[in-house]
Amino acid sequence: MSIESRFNPLLQQRTAQHLYRQRPLTFTAQQAEMQINGLSVINFSSNDYLGLANDAAIREAVMQGLQDKTLSYGSGAAHLVTGHHLHHHLLEDELADWLGCERALLFSTGYMANLAVQQTLMQKGDTILADKLNHASLIDGALHSEADLKRYPHLDMAALERRLTQVNHGQAMITTDGVFSMDGDMAPLSNILNLAESQQAWLMVDDAHGFGMLGKQGKGCFDVQGVKPTADTILIGTLGKAFGTSGAFVAGSQTLIESLIQFARPYIYTTAMSPLNALASRAALKRVIEAEPERARLQQHIQQFRQGAQALGLQLWESQTAIQPIILGSSETAIEWSDALKQKGFWITAIRPPTVPVGQARLRVTLSAGHTSEHIETLLDALNAVQTEIQS
Ligand SMILES: *Cc1c(COP(=O)(O)O)cnc(C)c1O
């Protein structure tokens, strides 16, 4: 069978189901006001929660880095060969100090970090217990490991406890997003950690959306909930969201990190990120730590948006974070809203199955410290207008 004859029907089916995906083309820096697909829009879709993707201090650090003859753009090799540059090493130390962990380890992407941890730590006969709404990369990491995967309904602690007590052999590990990427709600870490400890299970928390946005110095979900990670807690963070650069890290114990260096295939068999990106991320970490004014502004935007959207009668989710979904139901309706908003100058992605459950297609509105309160106000006006147009 040719590739065409296998895939053309699948592509046609996607179109018919209003699920066909396209890559919007951007012509400007990543920031609140952008040119996307030839339109001038206010961007409410990025994960740039602190507005650091185009930050002046990070740009300056990169420009100085380019002048520095001890730094090349390319890393040239994997970390275990000759790719591990001083700036990678310092970034790892600084991340560990910031979070109060023994060690941190860099990965090129969060996706790879999630594969690496689960493949390495979990063996045949072990069980991974995952929240149903975990990020796709946590799910894929579990499927690529040799452990059994059991999913529990979103945030359902009673179901998690039942599944945990059913594990009667091997090691158990609970995996959860810290802040859920499509919903904006948070895992109840104190409850989960208590359950984990009562069954000697390990806990892996992917706080891609919490780091930078939440807690003192942006230390994420654990900090904002006043919970301390244990020696059997594994933290995942990404640098491509609030940090405004790219890459990811695993943070935890000395033994965890050494085991990943020795045994994790997605760590060993891949080229180290550019040392220039490590340098930029060191500047980004400094900005994240100091970003109390940005975090305060973001909280104001969240309150302003929620109050305004509720007054319009829109269906919001229980989210106190920068991720504020508006649930619309069918994929078709979500696209209709997204297109109408684009015409009015607002870029808000419609999120459809399989990214979210069937019947829960939504607009995923993300707020940023890079927005002004006028941006939020004009968005609320546009939502009001679109709602009237579509319902009439
Ligand atoms: C974005 C994201 C990832 C993937 O990180 P990348 O660095 O983009 O590969 C992993 N987990 C969660 C929860 C995410 O939102």
PDBQT file of the ligand as one rigid body, heavy atoms in Angstrom, charges set to zero:
ROOT
HETATM    1  C1  LIG A 401       4.617  21.823  27.230  1.00  0.00    +0.000 C 
HETATM    2  C2  LIG A 401       4.575  20.690  28.173  1.00  0.00    +0.000 A 
HETATM    3  C3  LIG A 401       5.506  19.651  28.103  1.00  0.00    +0.000 A 
HETATM    4  C4  LIG A 401       6.484  19.535  26.966  1.00  0.00    +0.000 C 
HETATM    5  O1  LIG A 401       7.535  20.395  27.117  1.00  0.00    +0.000 OA
HETATM    6  P1  LIG A 401       8.358  20.801  25.817  1.00  0.00    +0.000 P 
HETATM    7  O2  LIG A 401       9.594  21.390  26.358  1.00  0.00    +0.000 OA
HETATM    8  O3  LIG A 401       7.505  21.748  25.069  1.00  0.00    +0.000 OA
HETATM    9  O4  LIG A 401       8.593  19.514  25.068  1.00  0.00    +0.000 OA
HETATM   10  C5  LIG A 401       5.497  18.700  29.088  1.00  0.00    +0.000 A 
HETATM   11  N1  LIG A 401       4.576  18.728  30.074  1.00  0.00    +0.000 NA
HETATM   12  C6  LIG A 401       3.640  19.680  30.151  1.00  0.00    +0.000 A 
HETATM   13  C7  LIG A 401       2.653  19.653  31.273  1.00  0.00    +0.000 C 
HETATM   14  C8  LIG A 401       3.603  20.686  29.207  1.00  0.00    +0.000 A 
HETATM   15  O5  LIG A 401       2.669  21.615  29.250  1.00  0.00    +0.000 OA
ENDROOT
TORSDOF 0
